[in-house]
Amino acid sequence: MDTRHGAGFVFLLVFGAGTAVRAEDDLKTEIASFKQELDGLQSMLTDPAAHLDRLTRLKQQFLALDARPDLDRGSTNSWRLSQEIGKIEAAFGEYDSAVRRYRELLGRLTDKEWVPGTVWFLWKYAVRSGDPKLLKEVAATVIEKDPEGPMATRLVREKGPPYAGLIGKPAKRLAGKDVGGRAVNLGAMKGKLVIVHFWGTW
């Protein structure tokens, strides 16, 4: 009896099973590596300019993991991965990309505990983008995905994104004293880049 074809079939089954096991092991290794990077990542994000090369490499590493077809898109690992990629994008000033990522993430979350934090980051990066149109789109997303949340409640109450209509408009007149007691008039700084930081103590 000729068993050559049968042997070949068995070989293919064994080879295919071995390949699948290696792919699964590779995925587990990449996820483990991703988790190990998280603690250091948070400290790097506080000063991204000082860690530009390292953050760039991590972004590429995370994007490669995120693109794997065998990564469960509904898993906590996938959600966390999307969040961290979005944070790196925002640290690089890529707010539009970070917003797109967080909106996509919000659309596939099944664990409600993740929703408030995701909404907070989504709104934060939309505000930093300085794009009124994007703010309105994100406002609609927040109201749809987290209707009972504090941000959605505020947006509904104020009938739209707060201060969205002020972006790109002249600042209001502001006069006061700086921390050294010197008089400051915002109008006198017209044409200059000015950061106004409001703060208080309790």
CORGIBEL-V879615 format. One record per backbone hydrogen bond with DSSP energy under -0.5 kcal/mol. CO is the residue of the C=O (numbers start at 1). NH is the residue of the N-H. If there is no record, write none. Layout:
CO;NH  CO;NH
This chain:
1;3  3;7  4;8  5;9  6;10  7;11  8;12  9;13  10;14  11;15  12;16  13;17  14;18  15;19  16;20  17;21  18;22  19;23  20;24  21;25  22;26  23;27  24;28  25;29  26;30  27;31  28;32  29;33  30;34  31;35  32;36  33;37  34;38  35;38  37;41  38;42  39;43  40;44  41;45  42;46  43;46  44;47  45;48  47;50  48;51  49;52  51;55  52;56  53;57  54;58  55;59  56;60  57;61  58;62  59;63  60;64  61;65  62;66  63;67  65;68  68;71  70;72  71;73  72;75  75;79  76;80  77;81  78;82  79;83  80;84  81;85  82;86  83;87  84;88  85;89  86;90  87;91  88;92  89;94  90;93  93;95  94;98  95;99  96;100  97;101  98;102  99;103  100;104  101;105  102;106  103;107  104;108  105;108  105;109  110;112  111;114  112;115  112;116  114;118  115;119  116;120  117;121  118;122  119;123  120;124  121;125  122;126  123;127  124;128  125;129  126;130  126;131  127;130  130;132  131;135  132;136  133;137  134;138  135;139  136;140  137;141  138;142  139;143  140;144  141;145  142;146  146;149  149;153  150;154  151;155  152;156  153;157  154;158  155;159  155;160  156;159  161;164  163;166  163;167  164;167  166;169  174;186  176;184  178;181  182;178  184;176  185;188  186;189  187;190  189;192  192;194  194;196  195;197  196;198
